[in-house]
């Protein structure tokens, strides 16, 4: 397969930016997973979809929207009632989910080419993200692996806490460059590093 081209284009500038003294407040990176897939349950089939995600991706989701699970290479979380975003660093997840989900139970949509995955990590990640989104990013309100679907103006973002100081954000590929530039601007005063 051909190498995936980043939608960030010339906005992607590796290195240190913003406030130069001390350690950077955040580290920004594009993770480029091989698979980003939405699994949607038809009414009454949520448990069957959760079981299919466990079978196809090896991830055990809790019941209910907002819950999630994350490993070093995979993640899954609820984005709405009966809808889940499932991410894998390897390709082929959509096919594995389609094989695990009966047609009467739900639908699978491969979003791999329509979404961009951005990681925001570091000691001031919560603070920088709170400048953009009207949600509580504290560990108590958004615990490890939990997620939220929200937006900044017209840019939809699905956000999952993947570590104590780390968040993965999924945004529409067509809006990724604009979102990235806004994120960099929000991080300037604390200093950020692009990796």
Secondary structure, DSSP 8 states (H G I E B T S, - for coil): ------TTGGG---EEES--SSS-SEEEEE---SEEEEEEE-TT-HHHHHHHHHHHH-----SSTT-EEE-SSEEEEEEETTEEEEEESSS-HHHHHHHHS-TTTEEEEE-TTTEEEEEEESTTHHHHHHHHSSS--STTTS-TT-EEEEEETTEEEEEEEEETTEEEEEEEGGGHHHHHHHHHHHHGGG-EEE-
